[in-house]
Amino acid sequence: MAAWVFWVIVAAIFAVGEMLTLGFFLAPFSVGALAAALVDVIGGSFAVDLAAFVVVSVAVLTLLRPVARSHRRLPPSIRTGTAALVGRTGTVVTTIGTHGEPGSVKIDGEIWSARALDEDQAIEAGTRVQVVEIRGAMALVTE
């Protein structure tokens, strides 16, 4: 077996390991193994291939791992869908009655069926409310 084939297999093993662990630790070694395969194709000996593997792996690990770790500390992704409505402010369009009687609220230009979070509270039309939760197609709101 040619040495470059060995290095490509090693790179594939490291790449699969990286996909399974997601820790950005094995990916630099995969890049290093690909560099070693390239050096072998150019005509380097196994010792030169091994040196290329070590140097490129350490360089990629040293340069990119801090960047990858900083991305893991970023805040969660921006909420989308109905989760994005939680915390938004809306205006009551149709009075929300007591005992869970639904009304309607305009949130970001859309009309939603709504109930008061406190079922004993009635909220009159025109009142500004905050969305606390979305249950199905119903917004739970509070003043």
N, C-alpha and C positions, 0 to 999 in steps of 0.2 A: 504494500500500500504506500502510495506517495505521501510524503510528509504534509503537503498542503491539504490532502483529504483528511488526515488526522486532525489538523487545526480547524477545518470547517466543521467536523463532527464535534470537536470540543466547543466551538463557538455555538453550535446548535444546542448542545446540552446546557451550556450556561444561559442561553436565551430562554429555553423552556423553563429552566429553574427560576429565572427572573420573573417569567409570567406567572409562575405558581406562587412565588413569595411576595412580589410587589414591594420589595424593600429597597430597590435600586442599589443592590450590592453586587449582584452577579452580572448585570449588564456591562459594566466596564471590562470585566474579564472576557465577555463575549466579543467586545470590540477589540480587545488585545489579541484574542485568538484569530480573529479575521485579519488583523495586521500581520500576525505571524504567518498566516497562510499566504498573504500577498508577498511577504519577504521571501518565502520559500519558492513561490512561482517565479519571482525575479531571479532566483538562483542562490539564495543564501543557504548556509549550512544549518543543521539543526540547532547548533549553539547560537547562531545569529537569530534564528526564528524564536528561540526561547528568550533571548535578550529583548527582542522586539515585543514579544508577548508581555514580559514583565514591565518594560518601560511604558508601553502604551496603556496597559491596564492600570498601573499606578498613576499615570498622568490623568487619565480620564476619571479615575476614582477621586483623585485629589481636586480636580477642577470642577466636576459636575455634581458630586455627592452633596456638597454644602448647598448648592442651588436646589437640588431635589428635596433635601430636608426642609428648606425654607418654604417650599410649596406645600409641604404637608401641614404646616402651621397656619395656612391661610384660613380665613373664616369659611364656614360652609357655603356652598353654592347659593346663588340667589334663588329664592323660592319662586315657584311657578304654579300655574293653575289656581285652584281654589285656595291653596296654602298661601299664595301671595296676597290674598284679600284679608287675611287675619292681621289685625292691627290697623287697618285702613279706616278712614272716616267716611261716613255716608250720611245721607239725609232721608228721614222717614217720609215716604210719599203717601202711604195709607196707614192710618193709625194702627199701632200694634196694641192689641187688647190684653186684658189680664187673663190668667188661667191658660196661658199658652195659645191664645187666639192670634193667628198670624196676621201680619200686615205686610207692607212692602217697603223696601229701602233702595235708594239709588246709590250705588257704589261704583265709582269710576265710570259713570255714564251708563251703567247697566242696572236694570231693575231686578232685585232679588226678593224672594219671599223671605220674611224675617219674623222672628219671635224674640221677645225680651229674654235675656239670660235669667233674670229673676221673673219667674212666671206670674208673680203678684203685681208686677209693675206694668202700667200702661204708658205707652210713649206716643205722644201726639204727633200728627203730621207737621213737618217743618223742623223737627228737632234734629240736631246733629248727634249722631251716635257713632260708636266705635265697634267694629266687628271683632268679636271675641273668638268665634269658632264657626266653621262651616260644616253642617251635617247634611250630607246629600246635596239637595238644592235649597236648603234652608240656612239662612244666616242667623246666628245668635248674636244679638247686639246688646250694648249697654250704653247708658247716657254718659 
